[in-house]
Amino acid sequence: MTDEFRSPYDLASLQKDFTKRLSNPSCEESDIEDYIQGGLFEPSERLQIHQNNVHLSLVDTIVSSFPVTSSMTGDDFIRAVAREFVKTELPSAPMLSAYAPRFADFWLGFDKAQDYPFIADMLRAEAAIDYVQEMPESIPISPVEWQKLSQSKILLENNSLKITKSKIAFCSRWPIIDMWLAATGQLDFDGIEMADNPQNILVINVEGDVFLHSLSQSEYDFLSYKGEENGVEQRCEIYLKNAEEFGKDSLGSVMASLFEKGIFIY
């Protein structure tokens, strides 16, 4: 660094470069020492202050992303786990949409959280809600509309009936829907059977509103089949073959239930 005159453009470039170096998770003292001369803090102190501020900000972001889960664990506990998380895993991109969901994976492997493995799936559900909220709104076709169109076989013959992309479905070993209802005051925790009570979770954006549903195993299997894009005809054929082999719920009952949940679009 020199004392020569710098234009506003030069100063802006200097600040931008300094910020870029400082924001790099692998930044070391030697990366910024040429930018700091004099002042109250040495490069090592300035770097430590920045990293502390980043960690505090990330912890706040993590905790604020999971208000329902926080109400179950208590703010102090989830904040303590979040502090350990940000020490080992920093965001790889400015957008945090893919960062918060990684917290669930960290939770499962964190020693002090081993007594609460079900919290990881609560975190997944809450992260899915935030993610799906940002997806394009889908306008589902109603069962009545589908019944009218299906009489002429227009939908399936043209592969026009689609499955919305504005959703996330996952399976859990735990009764996550029941726990969610209890955490939001709609159910009594004492009435929840935790052992041998897995649930399949659907998070879906329907016309801008996000809903959390429990899926039967048959519904989850239907959604999990890899059909032509998001078409339905091939899924129906695959489901019927599997239903004959494994004795699953009737295709009609599965379709009717998924219609009610807003899965299908036209």
Secondary structure as UniProt FT lines:
FT   HELIX           8..23
FT   TURN            25..26
FT   HELIX           29..32
FT   HELIX           33..35
FT   HELIX           43..65
FT   HELIX           67..73
FT   HELIX           75..88
FT   TURN            97..101
FT   HELIX           102..109
FT   HELIX           111..113
FT   TURN            114..115
FT   HELIX           118..133
FT   HELIX           143..150
FT   TURN            151..153
FT   HELIX           154..157
FT   TURN            158..159
FT   STRAND          162..163
FT   STRAND          167..172
FT   HELIX           176..183
FT   TURN            184..185
FT   HELIX           189..191
FT   TURN            195..196
FT   STRAND          199..206
FT   TURN            207..208
FT   STRAND          209..215
FT   HELIX           217..224
FT   TURN            229..230
FT   HELIX           233..246
FT   HELIX           251..260
FT   TURN            261..262
FT   STRAND          264..265
//
